């Protein structure tokens, strides 16, 4: 099997190894940080409007509960079994995710955020030889600094790193897979097709009709046949399982979960007004991208940093849950600038700023509410469409919003079981009495 090439295009320098860092039971682990009494107790977290179970701990699974269960149908059973039930607290989860990412950046030179609880780490040069030691350091430091348990999977491609991370749940928190090793062959043979990154249940059902049952069967499929019969995406998966790196940052084979826009400054910035302009710029960039993909965001996270190589490094930021899922740059700007001004620490010279849009969902999905959309929602869509067309023709920022933002729609998500914990609101910080 040979990897396809594109003419005489000069290949990019690729990492020798990839790692995938994944936070274990992330939403539930976030709720446990400030509740030591929940350490061994079953915990579940509900979806928007407390609709169904979206996160579940092993203790809750052992009691027979499953992800996706409708809450009002299983409420009595959950409470009778002593399960701690929480509404989704995206402000908390987004802020903890930001803290995990910043902790990772204190260990490795580069991360590629994949979702709110996952990040890929490229290992170049000699650093690849120390990948397992780096994984152990990440495990220990994130546990100590943030309080979140993590797993690290290592492999020669992103797909194999994802596979390693999947099996790290059973074998050990840091697992490395090498091409040609007996361990890799054994795990490929044991991994069902639906557990391969980017395959899923529907595609695995189609592949099973061809006699393909495991990840090893898919790896051994001719990649040209995969492209001909299915898609280029599946061809990339086949190649990645065989050790060829071909999944790019913008070619993820699964639905996007987060959108990040950030940039380092040419010189240090100390003014909150200048930082606000940079944050507004990133809101516009991220907003334009998710609109192109037909997505809405429910949460905005903002962060600024001095960088690691200064005498007194400073990292700060905050996360805000929007009152209604949106794709409007105006909504993102207002939330992000407010969060920045609330968390801003005067004095340091900041070298980097960015935002992360979280809780992404498809725009065509119905809103979880019996109320009709506010009349200005359609107007906002038209405004964003017009802005995107103008900027597409005349260049980015040919027309843009001021940093003041716009009025947000009045809508509140149902969160009857929201934990009284937030690392982004002074009024909700835990109180300790002696």
RAKAMO-V8026 format. One record per backbone hydrogen bond with DSSP energy under -0.5 kcal/mol. NH is the residue of the N-H (numbers start at 1). CO is the residue of the C=O. E is the energy in kcal/mol with one decimal. If there is no record, write none. Layout:
# RAKAMO-V8026
NH CO E
NH CO E
This chain:
# RAKAMO-V8026
7 5 -0.6
9 6 -1.9
16 123 -2.1
17 123 -1.4
18 155 -3.2
19 121 -2.0
20 153 -2.7
21 19 -0.5
21 119 -2.8
22 20 -0.5
22 151 -2.8
23 117 -2.4
24 149 -2.5
26 23 -0.8
29 25 -3.2
30 26 -2.5
31 27 -1.7
32 28 -1.4
33 29 -0.9
33 30 -0.6
34 30 -0.5
35 32 -1.2
38 35 -2.3
39 36 -1.7
41 38 -0.7
44 84 -2.4
45 55 -2.2
46 86 -3.0
47 52 -2.4
49 414 -0.7
50 47 -1.7
51 48 -1.1
53 69 -2.4
54 45 -2.8
55 45 -1.6
57 43 -2.0
60 57 -0.5
61 57 -2.1
62 58 -2.3
63 59 -0.6
63 60 -0.7
64 61 -2.0
65 60 -1.7
68 53 -3.0
69 66 -1.4
71 51 -2.4
73 70 -0.6
74 70 -1.5
75 71 -1.5
78 74 -2.6
79 75 -2.4
80 76 -2.5
81 77 -1.7
82 79 -1.3
83 78 -2.5
84 42 -2.7
85 83 -0.6
86 44 -1.9
87 417 -2.0
90 88 -0.7
93 89 -2.4
94 90 -2.9
95 91 -1.7
96 92 -2.6
97 93 -2.5
98 94 -1.9
99 95 -2.1
100 96 -2.5
101 97 -2.4
102 98 -2.3
103 99 -2.1
104 100 -2.4
105 101 -2.1
106 102 -0.6
106 103 -0.8
107 104 -2.0
108 104 -2.7
112 120 -3.1
113 111 -0.5
114 118 -1.9
115 118 -2.0
118 115 -0.8
119 21 -1.8
120 112 -2.8
121 19 -2.7
123 17 -2.9
124 122 -0.6
127 124 -1.4
128 125 -1.4
129 126 -1.2
130 127 -1.4
131 128 -1.4
134 130 -2.5
135 131 -2.5
136 132 -2.0
137 133 -2.0
138 134 -2.6
139 135 -2.3
140 136 -2.2
141 137 -3.1
142 138 -2.5
143 139 -1.3
144 140 -2.2
145 141 -3.4
146 142 -1.9
147 142 -1.8
148 142 -1.0
151 22 -2.7
152 173 -3.5
153 20 -2.3
154 175 -3.0
155 18 -2.6
161 157 -2.2
162 158 -2.5
163 159 -1.9
164 160 -2.6
165 161 -2.3
166 162 -2.0
167 163 -1.9
168 164 -1.5
169 165 -0.7
169 166 -0.7
170 167 -1.4
171 167 -2.8
172 168 -0.7
175 152 -2.4
177 154 -2.6
181 178 -1.8
185 181 -1.9
186 182 -2.4
187 183 -2.6
188 184 -2.7
189 185 -1.8
190 186 -1.1
191 187 -1.2
192 190 -0.6
193 213 -1.5
195 192 -1.6
196 193 -2.0
199 196 -2.3
200 196 -0.7
203 199 -0.7
204 200 -1.6
205 201 -1.9
206 202 -1.5
207 203 -2.5
208 204 -2.2
209 205 -0.8
210 207 -1.5
211 208 -1.6
212 207 -1.8
213 211 -0.5
215 188 -0.9
215 191 -2.2
216 188 -1.5
218 214 -1.8
219 215 -2.4
220 216 -1.9
221 218 -1.2
225 222 -0.5
226 222 -1.9
227 223 -2.0
228 224 -2.1
229 225 -2.8
230 226 -2.0
231 226 -1.1
235 231 -1.7
236 232 -2.3
237 233 -1.8
238 234 -2.4
239 235 -2.4
240 236 -2.8
241 237 -2.3
242 238 -1.1
243 240 -1.4
244 239 -2.7
245 243 -0.6
246 244 -0.6
248 246 -0.7
251 248 -1.5
257 114 -0.7
258 114 -0.5
259 357 -1.9
261 355 -2.2
263 353 -2.0
265 351 -3.5
269 350 -2.3
275 271 -2.1
276 272 -2.1
277 273 -1.7
278 274 -1.9
279 275 -2.6
280 276 -2.6
281 277 -2.0
282 278 -2.1
283 279 -2.1
284 280 -2.0
285 281 -2.2
286 282 -2.8
287 283 -2.7
288 284 -2.2
289 285 -1.8
290 286 -2.4
291 287 -1.9
292 288 -1.6
293 289 -1.2
294 291 -1.1
295 290 -2.8
296 361 -2.7
297 326 -3.3
298 358 -1.7
299 358 -1.5
300 320 -3.0
301 356 -2.7
302 318 -3.0
303 354 -2.4
304 316 -2.8
305 352 -2.7
306 314 -2.2
313 310 -0.6
316 304 -2.3
318 302 -1.8
320 300 -3.2
322 298 -2.3
322 320 -0.6
326 297 -2.6
332 328 -1.8
333 329 -3.0
334 330 -2.1
335 331 -2.1
336 332 -2.8
337 333 -2.8
338 334 -1.9
339 335 -2.2
340 336 -2.6
341 337 -2.5
342 338 -1.7
343 339 -1.8
344 340 -1.5
346 344 -0.6
350 269 -3.1
350 348 -0.8
351 305 -2.6
352 305 -2.1
353 263 -1.7
354 303 -2.2
355 261 -2.6
356 301 -2.7
357 259 -3.2
358 299 -2.9
358 356 -0.5
360 257 -1.1
361 296 -1.9
363 294 -3.2
365 362 -1.2
369 367 -2.7
377 374 -1.9
379 375 -0.8
380 376 -2.3
381 377 -2.0
382 378 -2.1
383 379 -2.3
384 380 -2.9
385 381 -2.3
386 382 -2.3
387 383 -2.5
388 384 -2.6
389 385 -2.0
390 386 -2.2
391 387 -2.9
392 388 -2.0
393 389 -1.4
394 390 -3.0
395 391 -1.6
398 395 -1.8
405 402 -1.3
406 330 -0.8
411 409 -1.0
418 415 -1.4
421 419 -1.7
422 428 -0.7
425 422 -0.5
428 425 -1.4
429 426 -1.0
